[in-house]
Structures are given as C-alpha cells and as structure tokens.
Amino acid sequence: MCEEAMQVSQPSADTCWIFGVRNGYLSCWPQIARSMAISCKVTGCKNDSPPALAEQQVCVLHFTLSIEGSCAEMRRETALGNAPHERQRDIMRFITESGERLARVATSGLHLTDDLKARILSTFLTLMNLRENLDRANMRSSFGRTGQTR
C-alpha cells in the first residue's frame, strides 16, 4: 500500500496521509479528513461550537450569554446571604469551571471578533463580581450570626 501512496503525486483534497512506524519500517495509510465542526444547539444559530465547548454544544456568544444569565440568578439568590453552605460550594464550583472553560476558549487560538473578545472579558468580570458578592454575603451573614467582626 505504501508503494501506491508514493506513486500518487497529487493527493486529493479529501485525503490526508498518516505516517507511522510498524516493525521498524515507516508505513503509511490514507485517512479521510472529517469535519469536526459541531453546530450550536441554539435554535436559529448558525455558528459552530469551538472544541473547548464541544460538551456544551454552543457557540462562544451563547456560552457567554448562558454564564451571564446564570450569574444574575445566583447573585439574586445570594444577595441576602441565606444560601446554605452546600449551595455556596456549588456556586464556587460553577465560577471555577466556567472561568476555566472560558479561558480555554479565549486562548485556544480561535479567530474572535473584537465584539466577542469584549463579551468574553465582560463575562470574566461578571464571574469575578459574583465571587465578590458571595464573599460579601458570607461576611454579612457571619457578622449577623456571631455579632462579632472577623
């Protein structure tokens, strides 16, 4: 098969040759290139989901909008400082996982428009504000329970 591959001077656009070592000899075999693009699952959206968001199956725009909406709900939930400890841990986990995933998207080498870059930075700021609100709520509720400052 390797001899056949060497005879082909111009491989077709839909094949890609993979080379490997087998029994000490260089062997080659063709691979058919497949499109790995996953479309955004939001109805009407024609953007592709980047590899860092393959699990969520959404584009960068819809991912940031989802984070911003979730942060707004959590901020309202924690504003009074009545969220149980387990819920606070869930919120912290959400902040961490969302921030890490957003960082992977932002630094993955995708071509991002200036608007998307601004949206990503704004979403980071929203995550940071949620973290600060959670910390402030904890400080208020700790003070209210003990009557002492930390």
C-alpha positions in Angstrom: 0.0 0.0 0.0 2.9 2.3 0.7 4.2 1.9 -2.9 0.7 3.0 -4.1 0.8 6.1 -1.9 4.3 7.0 -3.2 3.0 6.8 -6.8 0.3 9.4 -6.1 1.9 12.7 -6.8 -1.1 14.9 -6.1 -3.3 13.5 -3.3 -6.9 14.5 -3.4 -8.2 17.3 -1.2 -10.3 14.9 0.9 -7.5 12.6 2.0 -4.6 13.1 4.4 -1.7 10.7 4.7 -0.8 9.4 8.1 2.7 8.0 8.6 3.7 5.6 11.4 6.4 3.2 12.4 5.5 -0.5 12.2 8.1 -3.2 12.9 10.9 -0.7 12.4 9.7 0.4 8.9 7.9 3.6 8.0 4.4 2.7 6.9 1.7 5.0 5.5 -2.0 4.8 5.0 -4.6 7.3 3.9 -7.0 9.0 6.3 -10.2 10.7 5.1 -10.4 14.2 6.6 -13.6 14.7 8.5 -15.1 17.9 9.6 -15.1 18.1 13.4 -17.3 21.2 13.5 -20.3 20.9 15.8 -23.1 23.4 15.2 -24.5 25.5 18.0 -27.6 23.8 19.5 -29.4 27.1 20.0 -32.3 27.2 17.5 -31.5 29.6 14.6 -27.8 30.0 15.4 -25.5 29.1 12.5 -22.2 29.4 14.4 -20.0 26.5 15.2 -19.2 25.3 18.7 -15.4 25.5 19.3 -13.6 22.4 20.5 -13.4 23.8 24.1 -17.2 24.0 24.1 -17.9 20.7 22.4 -19.5 19.3 25.6 -21.9 22.2 25.8 -22.6 22.3 22.1 -22.9 26.1 22.0 -21.1 28.9 20.3 -19.0 31.4 22.2 -21.7 34.0 22.1 -24.4 31.7 23.6 -22.0 30.3 26.1 -21.2 33.8 27.5 -24.9 34.7 27.5 -25.6 31.5 29.4 -23.0 32.3 32.0 -24.2 35.8 32.4 -27.8 34.7 32.9 -26.7 32.0 35.5 -24.6 34.6 37.3 -27.5 37.0 37.5 -29.7 34.3 39.1 -27.0 33.3 41.6 -26.3 36.9 42.5 -30.0 37.4 43.4 -30.0 34.1 45.3 -27.0 35.0 47.4 -27.8 38.7 47.9 -29.5 38.1 51.2 -26.8 35.8 52.5 -29.3 33.0 53.2 -27.8 30.4 50.8 -26.8 27.2 52.5 -23.1 26.2 52.6 -23.6 23.4 50.1 -25.2 25.8 47.6 -22.3 28.3 48.1 -19.9 25.5 47.3 -21.9 24.7 44.1 -21.7 28.4 43.1 -18.0 28.4 43.7 -17.6 25.3 41.6 -19.7 26.9 38.8 -17.5 30.1 38.9 -14.3 28.0 38.7 -15.4 25.6 35.9 -17.0 28.4 33.8 -13.9 30.6 34.2 -11.6 27.8 33.2 -13.7 26.8 30.2 -14.0 30.5 29.2 -10.2 30.9 29.5 -9.6 27.8 27.3 -12.0 29.3 24.6 -10.3 32.7 24.8 -6.8 31.3 24.5 -7.4 28.5 22.1 -6.3 30.4 19.0 -9.8 30.8 17.6 -10.3 33.9 15.5 -12.5 36.0 17.7 -14.0 39.3 16.7 -13.4 42.4 18.8 -17.0 42.2 20.0 -16.6 38.6 21.1 -13.3 39.4 22.9 -15.1 42.2 24.7 -18.0 39.9 25.6 -15.6 37.3 27.0 -13.8 40.0 29.1 -17.2 41.2 30.3 -18.2 37.6 31.3 -15.0 37.2 33.3 -15.9 40.4 35.1 -19.3 39.0 35.8 -17.8 35.9 37.3 -15.5 37.9 39.4 -18.4 40.1 40.6 -20.4 37.0 41.5 -17.5 35.8 43.6 -17.2 39.1 45.4 -20.9 39.2 46.1 -20.8 35.7 47.5 -17.8 36.7 49.8 -19.7 39.9 50.9 -22.8 37.9 51.7 -20.8 35.5 53.7 -19.2 38.3 55.7 -22.6 39.9 56.4 -24.2 36.6 57.5 -21.2 35.7 59.6 -21.3 39.1 61.4 -25.1 38.7 61.9 -24.8 35.3 63.4 -21.9 35.9 65.9 -22.3 39.6 66.5 -18.5 40.0 66.0 -16.4 41.1 63.2 -13.9 38.7 61.7 
